[in-house]
Amino acid sequence: MREASCIREEVVYRLARHATALRIEEEAPPQRRQQRSPAMAAELTNHIGAICELRTIRPVPVAHNS
């Protein structure tokens, strides 16, 4: 249960929350900054995801080699 909670928090952080440090200047006037999520900065997606959208994502389990 704890691992699932950690995965959920990681997904929300990467896809649904904008990070102030990742903002970029827009070229067209008026000069504003576009908010981006870490996934947008890594070019994995082109929008900040909504929580209801994230509920449809199924995380793929990763095998850990010990």
mmJSON file of the N, C-alpha and C atoms, coordinates in Angstrom:
{"data_MODEL":{"atom_site":{
"group_PDB":["ATOM","ATOM","ATOM","ATOM","ATOM","ATOM","ATOM","ATOM","ATOM","ATOM","ATOM","ATOM","ATOM","ATOM","ATOM","ATOM","ATOM","ATOM","ATOM","ATOM","ATOM","ATOM","ATOM","ATOM","ATOM","ATOM","ATOM","ATOM","ATOM","ATOM","ATOM","ATOM","ATOM","ATOM","ATOM","ATOM","ATOM","ATOM","ATOM","ATOM","ATOM","ATOM","ATOM","ATOM","ATOM","ATOM","ATOM","ATOM","ATOM","ATOM","ATOM","ATOM","ATOM","ATOM","ATOM","ATOM","ATOM","ATOM","ATOM","ATOM","ATOM","ATOM","ATOM","ATOM","ATOM","ATOM","ATOM","ATOM","ATOM","ATOM","ATOM","ATOM","ATOM","ATOM","ATOM","ATOM","ATOM","ATOM","ATOM","ATOM","ATOM","ATOM","ATOM","ATOM","ATOM","ATOM","ATOM","ATOM","ATOM","ATOM","ATOM","ATOM","ATOM","ATOM","ATOM","ATOM","ATOM","ATOM","ATOM","ATOM","ATOM","ATOM","ATOM","ATOM","ATOM","ATOM","ATOM","ATOM","ATOM","ATOM","ATOM","ATOM","ATOM","ATOM","ATOM","ATOM","ATOM","ATOM","ATOM","ATOM","ATOM","ATOM","ATOM","ATOM","ATOM","ATOM","ATOM","ATOM","ATOM","ATOM","ATOM","ATOM","ATOM","ATOM","ATOM","ATOM","ATOM","ATOM","ATOM","ATOM","ATOM","ATOM","ATOM","ATOM","ATOM","ATOM","ATOM","ATOM","ATOM","ATOM","ATOM","ATOM","ATOM","ATOM","ATOM","ATOM","ATOM","ATOM","ATOM","ATOM","ATOM","ATOM","ATOM","ATOM","ATOM","ATOM","ATOM","ATOM","ATOM","ATOM","ATOM","ATOM","ATOM","ATOM","ATOM","ATOM","ATOM","ATOM","ATOM","ATOM","ATOM","ATOM","ATOM","ATOM","ATOM","ATOM","ATOM","ATOM","ATOM","ATOM","ATOM","ATOM","ATOM","ATOM","ATOM","ATOM","ATOM","ATOM"],
"id":[1,2,3,4,5,6,7,8,9,10,11,12,13,14,15,16,17,18,19,20,21,22,23,24,25,26,27,28,29,30,31,32,33,34,35,36,37,38,39,40,41,42,43,44,45,46,47,48,49,50,51,52,53,54,55,56,57,58,59,60,61,62,63,64,65,66,67,68,69,70,71,72,73,74,75,76,77,78,79,80,81,82,83,84,85,86,87,88,89,90,91,92,93,94,95,96,97,98,99,100,101,102,103,104,105,106,107,108,109,110,111,112,113,114,115,116,117,118,119,120,121,122,123,124,125,126,127,128,129,130,131,132,133,134,135,136,137,138,139,140,141,142,143,144,145,146,147,148,149,150,151,152,153,154,155,156,157,158,159,160,161,162,163,164,165,166,167,168,169,170,171,172,173,174,175,176,177,178,179,180,181,182,183,184,185,186,187,188,189,190,191,192,193,194,195,196,197,198],
"type_symbol":["N","C","C","N","C","C","N","C","C","N","C","C","N","C","C","N","C","C","N","C","C","N","C","C","N","C","C","N","C","C","N","C","C","N","C","C","N","C","C","N","C","C","N","C","C","N","C","C","N","C","C","N","C","C","N","C","C","N","C","C","N","C","C","N","C","C","N","C","C","N","C","C","N","C","C","N","C","C","N","C","C","N","C","C","N","C","C","N","C","C","N","C","C","N","C","C","N","C","C","N","C","C","N","C","C","N","C","C","N","C","C","N","C","C","N","C","C","N","C","C","N","C","C","N","C","C","N","C","C","N","C","C","N","C","C","N","C","C","N","C","C","N","C","C","N","C","C","N","C","C","N","C","C","N","C","C","N","C","C","N","C","C","N","C","C","N","C","C","N","C","C","N","C","C","N","C","C","N","C","C","N","C","C","N","C","C","N","C","C","N","C","C","N","C","C","N","C","C"],
"label_atom_id":["N","CA","C","N","CA","C","N","CA","C","N","CA","C","N","CA","C","N","CA","C","N","CA","C","N","CA","C","N","CA","C","N","CA","C","N","CA","C","N","CA","C","N","CA","C","N","CA","C","N","CA","C","N","CA","C","N","CA","C","N","CA","C","N","CA","C","N","CA","C","N","CA","C","N","CA","C","N","CA","C","N","CA","C","N","CA","C","N","CA","C","N","CA","C","N","CA","C","N","CA","C","N","CA","C","N","CA","C","N","CA","C","N","CA","C","N","CA","C","N","CA","C","N","CA","C","N","CA","C","N","CA","C","N","CA","C","N","CA","C","N","CA","C","N","CA","C","N","CA","C","N","CA","C","N","CA","C","N","CA","C","N","CA","C","N","CA","C","N","CA","C","N","CA","C","N","CA","C","N","CA","C","N","CA","C","N","CA","C","N","CA","C","N","CA","C","N","CA","C","N","CA","C","N","CA","C","N","CA","C","N","CA","C","N","CA","C","N","CA","C","N","CA","C","N","CA","C","N","CA","C"],
"label_alt_id":[null,null,null,null,null,null,null,null,null,null,null,null,null,null,null,null,null,null,null,null,null,null,null,null,null,null,null,null,null,null,null,null,null,null,null,null,null,null,null,null,null,null,null,null,null,null,null,null,null,null,null,null,null,null,null,null,null,null,null,null,null,null,null,null,null,null,null,null,null,null,null,null,null,null,null,null,null,null,null,null,null,null,null,null,null,null,null,null,null,null,null,null,null,null,null,null,null,null,null,null,null,null,null,null,null,null,null,null,null,null,null,null,null,null,null,null,null,null,null,null,null,null,null,null,null,null,null,null,null,null,null,null,null,null,null,null,null,null,null,null,null,null,null,null,null,null,null,null,null,null,null,null,null,null,null,null,null,null,null,null,null,null,null,null,null,null,null,null,null,null,null,null,null,null,null,null,null,null,null,null,null,null,null,null,null,null,null,null,null,null,null,null,null,null,null,null,null,null],
"label_comp_id":["MET","MET","MET","ARG","ARG","ARG","GLU","GLU","GLU","ALA","ALA","ALA","SER","SER","SER","CYS","CYS","CYS","ILE","ILE","ILE","ARG","ARG","ARG","GLU","GLU","GLU","GLU","GLU","GLU","VAL","VAL","VAL","VAL","VAL","VAL","TYR","TYR","TYR","ARG","ARG","ARG","LEU","LEU","LEU","ALA","ALA","ALA","ARG","ARG","ARG","HIS","HIS","HIS","ALA","ALA","ALA","THR","THR","THR","ALA","ALA","ALA","LEU","LEU","LEU","ARG","ARG","ARG","ILE","ILE","ILE","GLU","GLU","GLU","GLU","GLU","GLU","GLU","GLU","GLU","ALA","ALA","ALA","PRO","PRO","PRO","PRO","PRO","PRO","GLN","GLN","GLN","ARG","ARG","ARG","ARG","ARG","ARG","GLN","GLN","GLN","GLN","GLN","GLN","ARG","ARG","ARG","SER","SER","SER","PRO","PRO","PRO","ALA","ALA","ALA","MET","MET","MET","ALA","ALA","ALA","ALA","ALA","ALA","GLU","GLU","GLU","LEU","LEU","LEU","THR","THR","THR","ASN","ASN","ASN","HIS","HIS","HIS","ILE","ILE","ILE","GLY","GLY","GLY","ALA","ALA","ALA","ILE","ILE","ILE","CYS","CYS","CYS","GLU","GLU","GLU","LEU","LEU","LEU","ARG","ARG","ARG","THR","THR","THR","ILE","ILE","ILE","ARG","ARG","ARG","PRO","PRO","PRO","VAL","VAL","VAL","PRO","PRO","PRO","VAL","VAL","VAL","ALA","ALA","ALA","HIS","HIS","HIS","ASN","ASN","ASN","SER","SER","SER"],
"label_asym_id":["A","A","A","A","A","A","A","A","A","A","A","A","A","A","A","A","A","A","A","A","A","A","A","A","A","A","A","A","A","A","A","A","A","A","A","A","A","A","A","A","A","A","A","A","A","A","A","A","A","A","A","A","A","A","A","A","A","A","A","A","A","A","A","A","A","A","A","A","A","A","A","A","A","A","A","A","A","A","A","A","A","A","A","A","A","A","A","A","A","A","A","A","A","A","A","A","A","A","A","A","A","A","A","A","A","A","A","A","A","A","A","A","A","A","A","A","A","A","A","A","A","A","A","A","A","A","A","A","A","A","A","A","A","A","A","A","A","A","A","A","A","A","A","A","A","A","A","A","A","A","A","A","A","A","A","A","A","A","A","A","A","A","A","A","A","A","A","A","A","A","A","A","A","A","A","A","A","A","A","A","A","A","A","A","A","A","A","A","A","A","A","A","A","A","A","A","A","A"],
"label_entity_id":["1","1","1","1","1","1","1","1","1","1","1","1","1","1","1","1","1","1","1","1","1","1","1","1","1","1","1","1","1","1","1","1","1","1","1","1","1","1","1","1","1","1","1","1","1","1","1","1","1","1","1","1","1","1","1","1","1","1","1","1","1","1","1","1","1","1","1","1","1","1","1","1","1","1","1","1","1","1","1","1","1","1","1","1","1","1","1","1","1","1","1","1","1","1","1","1","1","1","1","1","1","1","1","1","1","1","1","1","1","1","1","1","1","1","1","1","1","1","1","1","1","1","1","1","1","1","1","1","1","1","1","1","1","1","1","1","1","1","1","1","1","1","1","1","1","1","1","1","1","1","1","1","1","1","1","1","1","1","1","1","1","1","1","1","1","1","1","1","1","1","1","1","1","1","1","1","1","1","1","1","1","1","1","1","1","1","1","1","1","1","1","1","1","1","1","1","1","1"],
"label_seq_id":[1,1,1,2,2,2,3,3,3,4,4,4,5,5,5,6,6,6,7,7,7,8,8,8,9,9,9,10,10,10,11,11,11,12,12,12,13,13,13,14,14,14,15,15,15,16,16,16,17,17,17,18,18,18,19,19,19,20,20,20,21,21,21,22,22,22,23,23,23,24,24,24,25,25,25,26,26,26,27,27,27,28,28,28,29,29,29,30,30,30,31,31,31,32,32,32,33,33,33,34,34,34,35,35,35,36,36,36,37,37,37,38,38,38,39,39,39,40,40,40,41,41,41,42,42,42,43,43,43,44,44,44,45,45,45,46,46,46,47,47,47,48,48,48,49,49,49,50,50,50,51,51,51,52,52,52,53,53,53,54,54,54,55,55,55,56,56,56,57,57,57,58,58,58,59,59,59,60,60,60,61,61,61,62,62,62,63,63,63,64,64,64,65,65,65,66,66,66],
"pdbx_PDB_ins_code":[null,null,null,null,null,null,null,null,null,null,null,null,null,null,null,null,null,null,null,null,null,null,null,null,null,null,null,null,null,null,null,null,null,null,null,null,null,null,null,null,null,null,null,null,null,null,null,null,null,null,null,null,null,null,null,null,null,null,null,null,null,null,null,null,null,null,null,null,null,null,null,null,null,null,null,null,null,null,null,null,null,null,null,null,null,null,null,null,null,null,null,null,null,null,null,null,null,null,null,null,null,null,null,null,null,null,null,null,null,null,null,null,null,null,null,null,null,null,null,null,null,null,null,null,null,null,null,null,null,null,null,null,null,null,null,null,null,null,null,null,null,null,null,null,null,null,null,null,null,null,null,null,null,null,null,null,null,null,null,null,null,null,null,null,null,null,null,null,null,null,null,null,null,null,null,null,null,null,null,null,null,null,null,null,null,null,null,null,null,null,null,null,null,null,null,null,null,null],
"Cartn_x":[0.821,0.0,0.87,1.945,2.831,3.49,3.893,4.529,3.55,2.295,1.279,1.058,1.068,0.902,2.077,3.279,4.463,4.406,3.967,3.848,2.831,1.69,0.651,1.174,1.882,2.437,3.442,4.254,5.241,4.558,3.503,2.778,2.131,1.509,0.877,1.927,3.07,4.125,4.653,4.907,5.518,4.554,3.268,2.333,1.296,0.915,-0.225,0.128,1.313,1.68,2.652,2.398,3.359,4.464,5.655,6.809,7.247,7.351,7.7,9.042,10.0,11.333,11.352,10.32,10.298,9.524,9.081,8.346,9.233,8.628,9.377,8.65,9.412,8.857,8.128,6.937,6.22,6.718,6.769,7.301,6.289,5.024,4.008,3.641,3.397,2.967,1.553,1.111,1.907,2.877,4.02,5.061,4.568,4.288,3.873,4.723,4.594,5.353,4.407,4.805,4.013,4.395,3.39,3.648,3.846,4.799,5.082,5.254,4.921,5.168,6.524,7.087,8.345,8.229,7.075,6.883,6.884,6.349,6.379,7.811,8.58,9.971,10.794,10.449,11.148,10.557,9.574,8.894,8.219,7.638,6.867,5.387,4.944,3.561,3.529,2.383,2.282,1.289,0.801,-0.141,0.009,-0.464,-0.506,-1.742,-1.555,-2.652,-3.598,-4.855,-5.863,-5.873,-6.269,-6.299,-7.211,-8.38,-9.284,-8.646,-7.789,-7.064,-6.029,-5.371,-4.345,-4.924,-6.191,-6.822,-6.926,-6.837,-6.947,-5.608,-4.512,-3.187,-2.93,-2.46,-2.103,-0.575,-0.002,1.459,1.932,3.04,3.634,4.622,4.45,5.384,6.794,7.77,9.166,9.808,10.482,11.165,12.459,12.672,13.886,14.833,16.047,17.058,17.855,17.872,18.598,19.896],
"Cartn_y":[-1.192,0.0,1.263,1.203,2.359,2.652,1.592,1.773,2.381,1.944,2.498,3.971,4.351,5.755,6.593,6.059,6.772,6.939,5.902,5.978,7.042,7.067,8.054,9.47,9.713,11.036,11.434,10.49,10.762,11.126,10.405,10.686,12.064,12.391,13.709,14.805,14.626,15.637,15.823,14.733,14.804,15.294,14.961,15.234,16.32,16.515,17.391,18.695,18.831,20.057,20.87,22.156,23.009,23.398,23.518,23.887,25.296,26.163,27.559,27.688,26.856,26.947,26.527,25.853,25.349,26.246,27.409,28.327,28.818,29.069,29.625,30.872,31.802,33.04,32.765,33.322,33.235,34.333,34.034,35.0,36.071,35.702,36.659,37.603,38.884,39.815,39.473,39.739,40.309,39.268,39.746,38.855,38.168,36.892,36.099,34.844,34.115,32.879,31.689,30.686,29.464,28.529,28.067,27.129,25.735,24.988,23.648,22.689,21.435,20.372,19.751,18.956,18.278,17.4,16.784,15.957,16.817,18.025,18.934,19.379,19.65,20.069,18.951,17.689,16.55,16.156,16.932,16.704,15.339,14.896,13.654,13.904,15.143,15.523,16.998,17.455,18.85,19.643,19.048,19.756,19.276,20.108,19.72,18.864,17.663,16.713,17.068,16.716,16.884,15.623,15.771,14.627,13.527,13.892,12.873,12.149,12.833,12.203,11.211,11.56,10.699,9.422,9.448,8.256,7.129,7.428,6.39,5.743,6.298,5.748,4.559,3.469,2.277,2.192,2.325,2.228,0.807,0.725,-0.568,-0.946,-2.127,-2.521,-2.71,-2.313,-2.441,-3.552,-4.463,-5.545,-5.006,-5.237,-4.798,-5.977,-5.801,-6.852,-6.63,-7.613,-7.475,-8.225],
"Cartn_z":[0.0,0.0,0.0,0.767,0.858,-0.487,-1.199,-2.503,-3.506,-3.469,-4.371,-4.089,-2.825,-2.454,-2.964,-2.86,-3.356,-4.869,-5.558,-7.015,-7.404,-6.697,-6.996,-6.796,-5.711,-5.451,-6.53,-6.967,-8.01,-9.326,-9.681,-10.922,-10.867,-9.754,-9.622,-9.715,-9.066,-9.11,-10.53,-11.226,-12.555,-13.637,-13.522,-14.614,-14.327,-13.083,-12.806,-12.106,-11.571,-10.869,-11.695,-11.776,-12.472,-11.501,-12.021,-11.205,-11.593,-10.627,-10.88,-11.595,-11.241,-11.83,-13.304,-13.772,-15.147,-16.107,-15.642,-16.52,-17.646,-18.805,-19.936,-20.438,-20.975,-21.504,-22.819,-22.978,-24.244,-25.162,-26.452,-27.411,-27.795,-27.891,-28.332,-27.186,-27.531,-26.487,-26.037,-24.856,-23.769,-23.217,-22.766,-22.253,-20.978,-21.096,-19.941,-19.896,-18.824,-18.681,-18.761,-19.528,-19.644,-18.504,-17.777,-16.692,-17.283,-16.716,-17.205,-16.038,-16.292,-15.324,-15.654,-14.744,-15.073,-16.326,-16.552,-17.751,-19.015,-18.933,-20.082,-20.365,-19.323,-19.503,-20.145,-19.849,-20.432,-21.786,-22.254,-23.535,-23.603,-22.467,-22.436,-22.697,-22.49,-22.722,-23.103,-23.63,-24.034,-23.182,-22.087,-21.222,-19.785,-18.867,-17.463,-17.284,-16.787,-16.658,-15.527,-15.718,-14.667,-13.802,-12.556,-11.652,-12.197,-12.758,-13.308,-14.491,-15.234,-16.335,-15.799,-14.706,-14.133,-13.538,-13.169,-12.596,-13.604,-14.892,-15.922,-16.241,-15.727,-15.995,-15.084,-15.668,-14.893,-14.831,-13.631,-13.536,-13.861,-14.534,-14.883,-13.79,-13.183,-12.138,-12.695,-11.925,-12.316,-11.493,-12.166,-11.457,-10.876,-9.595,-8.924,-8.817,-9.288,-9.17,-7.898,-7.031,-5.753,-5.804],
"occupancy":[1.0,1.0,1.0,1.0,1.0,1.0,1.0,1.0,1.0,1.0,1.0,1.0,1.0,1.0,1.0,1.0,1.0,1.0,1.0,1.0,1.0,1.0,1.0,1.0,1.0,1.0,1.0,1.0,1.0,1.0,1.0,1.0,1.0,1.0,1.0,1.0,1.0,1.0,1.0,1.0,1.0,1.0,1.0,1.0,1.0,1.0,1.0,1.0,1.0,1.0,1.0,1.0,1.0,1.0,1.0,1.0,1.0,1.0,1.0,1.0,1.0,1.0,1.0,1.0,1.0,1.0,1.0,1.0,1.0,1.0,1.0,1.0,1.0,1.0,1.0,1.0,1.0,1.0,1.0,1.0,1.0,1.0,1.0,1.0,1.0,1.0,1.0,1.0,1.0,1.0,1.0,1.0,1.0,1.0,1.0,1.0,1.0,1.0,1.0,1.0,1.0,1.0,1.0,1.0,1.0,1.0,1.0,1.0,1.0,1.0,1.0,1.0,1.0,1.0,1.0,1.0,1.0,1.0,1.0,1.0,1.0,1.0,1.0,1.0,1.0,1.0,1.0,1.0,1.0,1.0,1.0,1.0,1.0,1.0,1.0,1.0,1.0,1.0,1.0,1.0,1.0,1.0,1.0,1.0,1.0,1.0,1.0,1.0,1.0,1.0,1.0,1.0,1.0,1.0,1.0,1.0,1.0,1.0,1.0,1.0,1.0,1.0,1.0,1.0,1.0,1.0,1.0,1.0,1.0,1.0,1.0,1.0,1.0,1.0,1.0,1.0,1.0,1.0,1.0,1.0,1.0,1.0,1.0,1.0,1.0,1.0,1.0,1.0,1.0,1.0,1.0,1.0,1.0,1.0,1.0,1.0,1.0,1.0],
"B_iso_or_equiv":[0.0,0.0,0.0,0.0,0.0,0.0,0.0,0.0,0.0,0.0,0.0,0.0,0.0,0.0,0.0,0.0,0.0,0.0,0.0,0.0,0.0,0.0,0.0,0.0,0.0,0.0,0.0,0.0,0.0,0.0,0.0,0.0,0.0,0.0,0.0,0.0,0.0,0.0,0.0,0.0,0.0,0.0,0.0,0.0,0.0,0.0,0.0,0.0,0.0,0.0,0.0,0.0,0.0,0.0,0.0,0.0,0.0,0.0,0.0,0.0,0.0,0.0,0.0,0.0,0.0,0.0,0.0,0.0,0.0,0.0,0.0,0.0,0.0,0.0,0.0,0.0,0.0,0.0,0.0,0.0,0.0,0.0,0.0,0.0,0.0,0.0,0.0,0.0,0.0,0.0,0.0,0.0,0.0,0.0,0.0,0.0,0.0,0.0,0.0,0.0,0.0,0.0,0.0,0.0,0.0,0.0,0.0,0.0,0.0,0.0,0.0,0.0,0.0,0.0,0.0,0.0,0.0,0.0,0.0,0.0,0.0,0.0,0.0,0.0,0.0,0.0,0.0,0.0,0.0,0.0,0.0,0.0,0.0,0.0,0.0,0.0,0.0,0.0,0.0,0.0,0.0,0.0,0.0,0.0,0.0,0.0,0.0,0.0,0.0,0.0,0.0,0.0,0.0,0.0,0.0,0.0,0.0,0.0,0.0,0.0,0.0,0.0,0.0,0.0,0.0,0.0,0.0,0.0,0.0,0.0,0.0,0.0,0.0,0.0,0.0,0.0,0.0,0.0,0.0,0.0,0.0,0.0,0.0,0.0,0.0,0.0,0.0,0.0,0.0,0.0,0.0,0.0,0.0,0.0,0.0,0.0,0.0,0.0],
"pdbx_formal_charge":[null,null,null,null,null,null,null,null,null,null,null,null,null,null,null,null,null,null,null,null,null,null,null,null,null,null,null,null,null,null,null,null,null,null,null,null,null,null,null,null,null,null,null,null,null,null,null,null,null,null,null,null,null,null,null,null,null,null,null,null,null,null,null,null,null,null,null,null,null,null,null,null,null,null,null,null,null,null,null,null,null,null,null,null,null,null,null,null,null,null,null,null,null,null,null,null,null,null,null,null,null,null,null,null,null,null,null,null,null,null,null,null,null,null,null,null,null,null,null,null,null,null,null,null,null,null,null,null,null,null,null,null,null,null,null,null,null,null,null,null,null,null,null,null,null,null,null,null,null,null,null,null,null,null,null,null,null,null,null,null,null,null,null,null,null,null,null,null,null,null,null,null,null,null,null,null,null,null,null,null,null,null,null,null,null,null,null,null,null,null,null,null,null,null,null,null,null,null],
"auth_seq_id":[1,1,1,2,2,2,3,3,3,4,4,4,5,5,5,6,6,6,7,7,7,8,8,8,9,9,9,10,10,10,11,11,11,12,12,12,13,13,13,14,14,14,15,15,15,16,16,16,17,17,17,18,18,18,19,19,19,20,20,20,21,21,21,22,22,22,23,23,23,24,24,24,25,25,25,26,26,26,27,27,27,28,28,28,29,29,29,30,30,30,31,31,31,32,32,32,33,33,33,34,34,34,35,35,35,36,36,36,37,37,37,38,38,38,39,39,39,40,40,40,41,41,41,42,42,42,43,43,43,44,44,44,45,45,45,46,46,46,47,47,47,48,48,48,49,49,49,50,50,50,51,51,51,52,52,52,53,53,53,54,54,54,55,55,55,56,56,56,57,57,57,58,58,58,59,59,59,60,60,60,61,61,61,62,62,62,63,63,63,64,64,64,65,65,65,66,66,66],
"auth_comp_id":["MET","MET","MET","ARG","ARG","ARG","GLU","GLU","GLU","ALA","ALA","ALA","SER","SER","SER","CYS","CYS","CYS","ILE","ILE","ILE","ARG","ARG","ARG","GLU","GLU","GLU","GLU","GLU","GLU","VAL","VAL","VAL","VAL","VAL","VAL","TYR","TYR","TYR","ARG","ARG","ARG","LEU","LEU","LEU","ALA","ALA","ALA","ARG","ARG","ARG","HIS","HIS","HIS","ALA","ALA","ALA","THR","THR","THR","ALA","ALA","ALA","LEU","LEU","LEU","ARG","ARG","ARG","ILE","ILE","ILE","GLU","GLU","GLU","GLU","GLU","GLU","GLU","GLU","GLU","ALA","ALA","ALA","PRO","PRO","PRO","PRO","PRO","PRO","GLN","GLN","GLN","ARG","ARG","ARG","ARG","ARG","ARG","GLN","GLN","GLN","GLN","GLN","GLN","ARG","ARG","ARG","SER","SER","SER","PRO","PRO","PRO","ALA","ALA","ALA","MET","MET","MET","ALA","ALA","ALA","ALA","ALA","ALA","GLU","GLU","GLU","LEU","LEU","LEU","THR","THR","THR","ASN","ASN","ASN","HIS","HIS","HIS","ILE","ILE","ILE","GLY","GLY","GLY","ALA","ALA","ALA","ILE","ILE","ILE","CYS","CYS","CYS","GLU","GLU","GLU","LEU","LEU","LEU","ARG","ARG","ARG","THR","THR","THR","ILE","ILE","ILE","ARG","ARG","ARG","PRO","PRO","PRO","VAL","VAL","VAL","PRO","PRO","PRO","VAL","VAL","VAL","ALA","ALA","ALA","HIS","HIS","HIS","ASN","ASN","ASN","SER","SER","SER"],
"auth_asym_id":["A","A","A","A","A","A","A","A","A","A","A","A","A","A","A","A","A","A","A","A","A","A","A","A","A","A","A","A","A","A","A","A","A","A","A","A","A","A","A","A","A","A","A","A","A","A","A","A","A","A","A","A","A","A","A","A","A","A","A","A","A","A","A","A","A","A","A","A","A","A","A","A","A","A","A","A","A","A","A","A","A","A","A","A","A","A","A","A","A","A","A","A","A","A","A","A","A","A","A","A","A","A","A","A","A","A","A","A","A","A","A","A","A","A","A","A","A","A","A","A","A","A","A","A","A","A","A","A","A","A","A","A","A","A","A","A","A","A","A","A","A","A","A","A","A","A","A","A","A","A","A","A","A","A","A","A","A","A","A","A","A","A","A","A","A","A","A","A","A","A","A","A","A","A","A","A","A","A","A","A","A","A","A","A","A","A","A","A","A","A","A","A","A","A","A","A","A","A"],
"auth_atom_id":["N","CA","C","N","CA","C","N","CA","C","N","CA","C","N","CA","C","N","CA","C","N","CA","C","N","CA","C","N","CA","C","N","CA","C","N","CA","C","N","CA","C","N","CA","C","N","CA","C","N","CA","C","N","CA","C","N","CA","C","N","CA","C","N","CA","C","N","CA","C","N","CA","C","N","CA","C","N","CA","C","N","CA","C","N","CA","C","N","CA","C","N","CA","C","N","CA","C","N","CA","C","N","CA","C","N","CA","C","N","CA","C","N","CA","C","N","CA","C","N","CA","C","N","CA","C","N","CA","C","N","CA","C","N","CA","C","N","CA","C","N","CA","C","N","CA","C","N","CA","C","N","CA","C","N","CA","C","N","CA","C","N","CA","C","N","CA","C","N","CA","C","N","CA","C","N","CA","C","N","CA","C","N","CA","C","N","CA","C","N","CA","C","N","CA","C","N","CA","C","N","CA","C","N","CA","C","N","CA","C","N","CA","C","N","CA","C","N","CA","C","N","CA","C","N","CA","C","N","CA","C"],
"pdbx_PDB_model_num":[1,1,1,1,1,1,1,1,1,1,1,1,1,1,1,1,1,1,1,1,1,1,1,1,1,1,1,1,1,1,1,1,1,1,1,1,1,1,1,1,1,1,1,1,1,1,1,1,1,1,1,1,1,1,1,1,1,1,1,1,1,1,1,1,1,1,1,1,1,1,1,1,1,1,1,1,1,1,1,1,1,1,1,1,1,1,1,1,1,1,1,1,1,1,1,1,1,1,1,1,1,1,1,1,1,1,1,1,1,1,1,1,1,1,1,1,1,1,1,1,1,1,1,1,1,1,1,1,1,1,1,1,1,1,1,1,1,1,1,1,1,1,1,1,1,1,1,1,1,1,1,1,1,1,1,1,1,1,1,1,1,1,1,1,1,1,1,1,1,1,1,1,1,1,1,1,1,1,1,1,1,1,1,1,1,1,1,1,1,1,1,1,1,1,1,1,1,1]
}}}
